[in-house]
């Protein structure tokens, strides 16, 4: 099971993933539109949502679905088949939906790691 060496732990995926039919060619990042509840929703076996990584406001990175599998993040296989997905916790609610500096720094480190390992150009 492949995760970045940057993770500090994992949350259960409860089988909420699919077969990845090809190579990873991109990263999709979402914010979870809130300061709480994201981990609970993603790790709930009855919610049909998952991600590869979660980035918390304090900068911790958690893994959920190993990189060799397709998470259920972006509404369907067309978007998720070739994607590693990151869900980021907000540090404030709307309308700004801020992300903390610690989370942004963690995302940058994670993106660089993923891009290096999967040979994805970031520019």
FENCORJO-V260152 format. One record per residue. N is the residue number from 1. RES is the residue in three letters. SS is DSSP state (H for helix, E for strand, L for the rest). OMEGA is omega in whole degrees, -180 to 180 (999 if undefined). D_LAST is the distance of its C-alpha to the last C-alpha in Angstrom with 2 decimals. Layout:
[[N:RES:SS:OMEGA:D_LAST] [N:RES:SS:OMEGA:D_LAST]]
This chain:
[[1:UNK:L:-174:28.08] [2:UNK:L:170:24.55] [3:UNK:L:173:23.10] [4:UNK:L:175:20.88] [5:UNK:L:-179:23.16] [6:UNK:L:-177:22.11] [7:UNK:L:177:24.33] [8:UNK:L:179:27.68] [9:UNK:E:179:29.34] [10:UNK:E:170:29.32] [11:UNK:L:-178:30.86] [12:UNK:L:178:32.73] [13:UNK:L:178:31.17] [14:UNK:L:178:34.59] [15:UNK:L:-178:33.38] [16:UNK:L:178:31.02] [17:UNK:E:178:28.50] [18:UNK:E:176:28.42] [19:UNK:E:175:27.83] [20:UNK:L:-173:24.24] [21:UNK:L:-179:24.77] [22:UNK:L:-177:21.81] [23:UNK:L:170:18.73] [24:UNK:L:-179:16.22] [25:UNK:L:-179:13.07] [26:UNK:E:176:11.65] [27:UNK:E:174:12.56] [28:UNK:E:178:14.57] [29:UNK:E:176:15.72] [30:UNK:E:165:19.04] [31:UNK:E:-174:21.48] [32:UNK:L:173:25.02] [33:UNK:L:177:26.63] [34:UNK:L:-180:28.98] [35:UNK:L:180:29.89] [36:UNK:L:171:32.04] [37:UNK:L:-177:32.71] [38:UNK:H:180:29.38] [39:UNK:H:-179:30.47] [40:UNK:H:-180:33.84] [41:UNK:H:-177:32.52] [42:UNK:H:-179:30.04] [43:UNK:H:177:32.69] [44:UNK:L:-178:35.47] [45:UNK:L:-179:36.55] [46:UNK:L:178:37.62] [47:UNK:L:-178:34.29] [48:UNK:L:179:32.18] [49:UNK:L:176:28.84] [50:UNK:L:178:26.83] [51:UNK:L:175:23.37] [52:UNK:L:-177:21.79] [53:UNK:E:170:21.44] [54:UNK:E:175:22.96] [55:UNK:E:-177:22.00] [56:UNK:L:-178:25.06] [57:UNK:L:179:25.57] [58:UNK:L:178:26.93] [59:UNK:L:177:23.73] [60:UNK:L:177:25.19] [61:UNK:E:178:23.20] [62:UNK:E:174:25.39] [63:UNK:E:173:24.97] [64:UNK:L:-179:26.64] [65:UNK:L:179:25.79] [66:UNK:L:-173:24.93] [67:UNK:L:-179:21.64] [68:UNK:L:178:23.67] [69:UNK:E:-180:24.93] [70:UNK:E:177:23.68] [71:UNK:E:177:24.22] [72:UNK:L:-172:25.83] [73:UNK:L:-163:23.39] [74:UNK:L:175:22.16] [75:UNK:L:177:25.42] [76:UNK:L:-177:25.52] [77:UNK:H:-177:24.51] [78:UNK:H:179:22.38] [79:UNK:H:-171:19.68] [80:UNK:H:-175:20.48] [81:UNK:L:-176:21.18] [82:UNK:L:-171:17.73] [83:UNK:E:161:16.49] [84:UNK:E:-174:16.91] [85:UNK:E:-179:17.98] [86:UNK:E:172:18.33] [87:UNK:E:-177:21.12] [88:UNK:E:176:21.31] [89:UNK:L:176:24.67] [90:UNK:L:175:25.14] [91:UNK:L:171:26.99] [92:UNK:L:180:28.67] [93:UNK:L:-176:29.61] [94:UNK:L:13:29.05] [95:UNK:L:-177:28.69] [96:UNK:L:-178:26.02] [97:UNK:L:-178:25.03] [98:UNK:L:173:23.84] [99:UNK:L:-176:22.04] [100:UNK:L:175:23.37] [101:UNK:H:179:21.74] [102:UNK:H:178:22.62] [103:UNK:H:179:20.90] [104:UNK:H:178:17.66] [105:UNK:H:178:17.81] [106:UNK:H:178:18.59] [107:UNK:H:179:15.69] [108:UNK:H:178:13.24] [109:UNK:H:-179:15.33] [110:UNK:H:178:15.50] [111:UNK:H:179:11.81] [112:UNK:H:179:11.46] [113:UNK:H:-180:14.64] [114:UNK:H:-179:13.84] [115:UNK:H:179:10.60] [116:UNK:H:-176:12.82] [117:UNK:H:-177:15.78] [118:UNK:H:178:14.43] [119:UNK:L:179:12.08] [120:UNK:L:176:9.07] [121:UNK:L:-179:5.62] [122:UNK:L:178:3.79] [123:UNK:L:999:0.00]]
